[in-house]
Amino acid sequence: MIDNCCPLCGRPLGTVNIDRHHLVPKTFKGKEQFPIHKICHRKIHSALTERELLRQYHTWDALRGHEDIAAFIDWVANKPPEFYTRTYTSNKKKSR
């Protein structure tokens, strides 16, 4: 990954709509944080529970391999770095 790029989607981070993501959730004592686009961060948390993040999706490669997140990355690939729109919780996550 190139410096100053989002570790999820690979697009440049820019200067607005930036969050920080814990690969190991704070709930489970994760400390290391990574800058990430706000929209990418919201997608991760709309698609996966904290426990899923801890158990299976605690690496960038694992996150990019998740079907919903991979489709999102394809969709957001050509958007400008500052692009943001609301992300809705998936029905799959709601039913867990």
C-alpha positions in Angstrom: 0.0 0.0 0.0 1.3 3.5 -0.8 1.8 5.9 2.1 -1.1 8.2 2.8 -3.6 5.8 1.1 -6.5 4.1 2.7 -5.5 0.6 3.8 -8.9 -0.8 2.9 -9.7 0.7 -0.6 -6.2 1.9 -1.6 -7.4 5.4 -2.6 -5.5 8.5 -1.4 -6.7 9.6 2.0 -6.9 13.3 1.2 -7.6 15.7 4.1 -11.3 15.4 5.0 -13.7 12.6 6.0 -10.9 10.5 7.7 -11.5 8.2 10.6 -9.3 5.8 12.5 -9.9 2.1 12.6 -8.8 -0.5 15.1 -8.1 -3.9 13.4 -8.6 -5.5 16.8 -11.7 -3.7 18.2 -11.3 -1.4 21.2 -14.0 -3.5 22.9 -11.4 -6.3 22.9 -8.5 -4.1 24.0 -7.2 -3.3 20.5 -4.9 -0.3 20.7 -3.3 0.2 17.2 -5.3 2.6 15.0 -5.0 3.3 11.3 -6.2 6.3 9.3 -9.0 5.3 6.9 -11.7 7.0 4.8 -14.8 7.6 6.9 -17.0 5.8 4.3 -14.7 2.8 4.4 -14.7 2.7 8.2 -18.5 2.9 8.2 -18.8 0.1 5.7 -16.6 -2.2 7.9 -18.8 -1.6 10.9 -22.1 -1.8 9.0 -21.1 -5.2 7.6 -19.4 -6.9 10.5 -19.9 -7.2 14.3 -17.1 -6.5 16.8 -16.8 -10.2 17.5 -16.5 -11.0 13.7 -13.8 -8.3 13.5 -11.9 -9.9 16.4 -12.2 -13.5 15.3 -11.9 -13.4 11.5 -11.5 -9.9 10.0 -8.6 -8.4 12.0 -6.3 -7.9 8.9 -6.7 -5.7 5.9 -6.5 -8.7 3.6 -9.3 -10.5 5.5 -11.5 -7.4 5.3 -10.9 -7.0 1.6 -11.8 -10.7 1.1 -15.3 -10.2 2.7 -17.9 -10.4 -0.1 -19.8 -7.2 0.9 -16.7 -5.2 1.5 -15.1 -6.4 -1.7 -18.2 -5.2 -3.6 -18.0 -1.9 -1.8 -14.3 -1.4 -2.7 -15.2 -2.0 -6.4 -18.0 0.6 -6.1 -15.9 3.3 -4.3 -12.8 2.8 -6.4 -13.3 5.7 -8.7 -14.8 8.1 -6.1 -12.7 11.1 -5.0 -10.9 10.9 -1.7 -13.3 13.3 0.1 -16.4 11.4 -1.1 -18.8 10.4 1.7 -22.3 9.2 1.9 -24.2 7.4 4.7 -23.7 3.7 4.9 -26.6 1.6 6.1 -26.4 -1.5 8.3 -26.8 -4.6 6.2 -29.8 -6.9 6.8 -27.4 -9.8 7.4 -25.9 -8.0 10.4 -29.3 -6.9 11.7 -30.5 -10.5 11.9 -27.6 -11.8 14.0 
